[in-house]
């Protein structure tokens, strides 16, 4: 399939796929309807060829998920129709016993979207009788072989087909080449896809089973010579499956209702007539059920999109048949084949000659038509036989098959291709029976037995039986046998008339489409593979006229097309004809082929058409067109995309303008609404402001609420961050009390938060700050500046103290240390020392020596000046022999050092802040003086009077 897809028709060897692909591509390019006519003898492979074509379309056509079901239904309609319409014959194990024409519908994209099936002349007689070596329709055997046990029990059937008369007459119920069980699975799967409901299948199988039961109904002749049914077991099953009353059905099978002008008479039937009534009922039920089945499949294939479709038709109709015993069915089948052969000749050979003559083309092989070896067409002969048959069926009085044969000898006896035993010569009489006639068909001689011709052509069902079937509760039979039929008193048309009319409508369908042909050749009569019977094949080639067709095609022109169509398709290959040719089409085509470069021997120009002789010329033109088409498509796409973009741009622009207009209107309305709201609010607030000092009332309620809310919201950005921040947002008059309360709450919260964040160590330092405040606040300059300087645990790390000193005071824990300058008591010479405080004493340390130890119990007081200097004097008792005298020290952190000292000494009253001067103890009986005053720069020195003078720098600014 991939090999033949999209390939030019003559590029690859002949194949069914090549025919299908060519028809499909021509349909897509020219948008016209096509037909593939498959012909050949019975068993030559027509049905298989039609299935191959369907499979090719299913695989190669573009497909969408939504159309997958339509494709599957097209494919699976075949096994269902084959099961109900095909049977094994002596010439073919899967012979089509009905004609089938299928239209496959395609949309403009070339996607198969639906289909329609027309059936012709189902061979109903096979339901009740089969020749030796033949079988009934496949569905009966498939049901018995593959049906589930529950289904068979419900239908009252056994698996052995030999138990049923309608299946055992050919003595060929089992055939090794046919697998009924697998075929049943295929058909069951097809039923589910083709949209058959459970009720449909139940009623359908009920009808099939009822036909089998009907064949087993046996009749006996009673003592009055009337037909009777001794055993009603089968009648009960039929009544159950068809939904009728068993007693009514039994009466209809053994009696006939005759209607007079005003009366109805029930008369009993003879044994022979009852058998005929039984068989007529079986044939009528099966025939109409098959028609219902085709209609049901068509309803599942119908495409509900009513846009224009193109179709490809497939004609798979019964082939020419010659059996040992040929009856009415073979006569109709062969008549159909005669008509199709006639159509083929007229549309190929005769049409070829007529077309060349009409177009004024000189053509040498016209002699092939005049001397062709083709059998004479016998349409008039067939029409005459059918007319005589209808006359015999409808004329009053007794008519028999013998009288029909006599009428044929009278009316058609002079025809050269008609013979009977009476009309044949001495040699021919031996091969023709008394009830037979012979016709010379295009495919050979066929002898027909007239026995049963009248009965099969009449195909009458007694009115009594028709009434029973019209009242059936089976939904399928309700559709097949309408009550309206009982009201129609006119005689129904004969089978021959129906077939002739349907054949005429078929030919109208075929002639309305572009044809393609597949001629099937049967290789042998034994149904064996790879076996070729030369004589049989030569015979078929001869009567099919294939050699004449071949010679005509080789001598003629491979391609012909009207100027308008040719120019319309290939005009893009020439600048003069693209995009439009405004002159006569013939001149445009001539200009086009000259530009392409056709040689004179490659083409001929007729009156309305161009004829191209060689396929390679057409292929070269087609290849050039494909190349040009891609270029044109690219330009069309570019132009179309530009058009789409501009269209989209204009659409967006219009949408944007409309949106902008609406949005501006919305904004204007929103702004007007906002201004209106603002005016109302402002008016309310003005009234509220005017009445703000009044008690809460509707006039001032919103204003006061707003003022409160606004003040609270603004206050959150001005809340003090520490207890030292005294700022507060000024409140409006109506919120002064609330503001004071909030301020107090805030301050208390800050204090609480501050206190919770102080560690025990820091708390101790803070307490020392409190001691400092009690000692120095308002007494000594520089105190206020020291407030924001936190105390340290020590100003000297333990690593900065000499280890020897640490060893000397190891029995005491060092609480505080600070670098100091010690002034000698006599010469006031400054010396670098460390002041180390422990729990019990204060030590003045020089490197590795303790220069002075003052126990807290011996400390009499600590003196500092009121100025900003760092002098402190530790006073000791003069009577203490261990002490050398008071210690005069200077340190940077005097407030801290003094506070640490008095805290450790546990005597806050020891500190004395003096003004001007202070006295200190130098040695026993001797005192010194320290004088304090301010000056331009800080300095400490011994003055002329021998006093220690301490000068503090001036403090500028307001005091």
Secondary structure, 3 states (H helix, E strand, C coil): CCCCCCCCCCCCCCCHHHHHHHHHHHHHHHCCCEEEEEEEECCCCHHHHHHHHHHHHHHHCCCCHHHHHHHHHHHHHHHHHHHHHEECCCCCCCEECCEEEEEEEECCCCCEEEEEEEEECCCCHHHHCCCCCCCCEHHHHHHHHHCCHHHHHHHCCCCCHHHCHHHHCCCCCCCCCCCHHHHHHHHHHHHHHCCCCHHHHHHHHHHHHHHHHHHCCCCEECCCCCEECCCCHHHHHHHHHHCCCHHHHHHHHHEEEEECCCCEEEEECCHHHHHHHHHHHHHHHHHHHHHHHHHHHHHHHCCCCCCCCEEEEEEECCCECCCCCECHHHHHHHHHHHHHHHHHHHHHHHHHHHHHHHHCCCCHHHHHHHCCCCCCCCHHHHHHHHHHHHHHHHCCCCCCHHHHHHHHHHHCCCCCCEEECCCCCHHHHCCCCCCEEEEEECCEEEEEECCCHHHHHHCCCCHHHHHHHHCCCCHHHHHHCCCHHHHCCCCCCCHHHHHHHHHHHHHHHHHCCEEEEEEECCCCCCCCCCCCCHHHHHHHHHHHCHHHHHHHHHHCCCEEEEHHHHHHHHHHHCCCCCCCCCCCHHHHHHHHHHHHCCCHHHEEECCCEEEECCHHHHHHHHHHHHHHHHHHHHHHHHHHHHHHHHHHHHHHHHHHHHHHHHHHHHHHHHHHHHHHHHHHHHHHHHHHHHCCCCCCCCCCHHHHHHHHHHHHHHHCCCCCCCCCCCCCCCCCHHHHHHHHHHHHHHHHHHHHHHHHCCCHHHHHHHHHHHHHHHHHCCCCCCHHHHCCCCCCCCCCCHHHCCHHHHHHCCCCCEEEEEEEEEECCCCCCEEEEEEEEECCEEEEEECCEEEEEEEHHHEEEEEEECCCCCEEEEEECCCCCCCCCCEEEECCCHHHHHHHHHHHHCCHHHEEEECCEEEEEEECCEEEEEEEEEECCCEEEECCCCCEEEEEECCCCCC
